[in-house]
Amino acid sequence: MSDATPPPSDPAAAQGAQPADFDAMTRDIADVPAVEVITTVAVHLMSSAAVNLGLAEDGEQHKDLDEARKLIQALAGLVTASATEIGSYHAAPLRDGLKSLQLAFREASVVPDEPGQGPGEKYTGPVFG
């Protein structure tokens, strides 16, 4: 028999640290207003689309128009479907950002889509510069 205590299986306990209180660190999703969730998702879609359009620093390394098309399409669906729910105060800047991405996509394409055929245009209608 040995008097040695077996090592704890939790690495945090092994280092003497207290376990994290995740309940205190995160917001309860039920407390987050829908408009905040919708706008946050829209901003993430916009950011990802911009990177895939090559608009970020070192953009050409990350340029992927197929991925950008998918993201813009999803963004257009979200913005169009939620506009009446979130109100024009929140929807207007999202529409502006969406239009900018649609125009940037057309400009970045070697063979631009016909007006009305670009990403998200089945939801927004044709986008012109």
Disulfide bonds with the S-S distance in Angstrom:
none
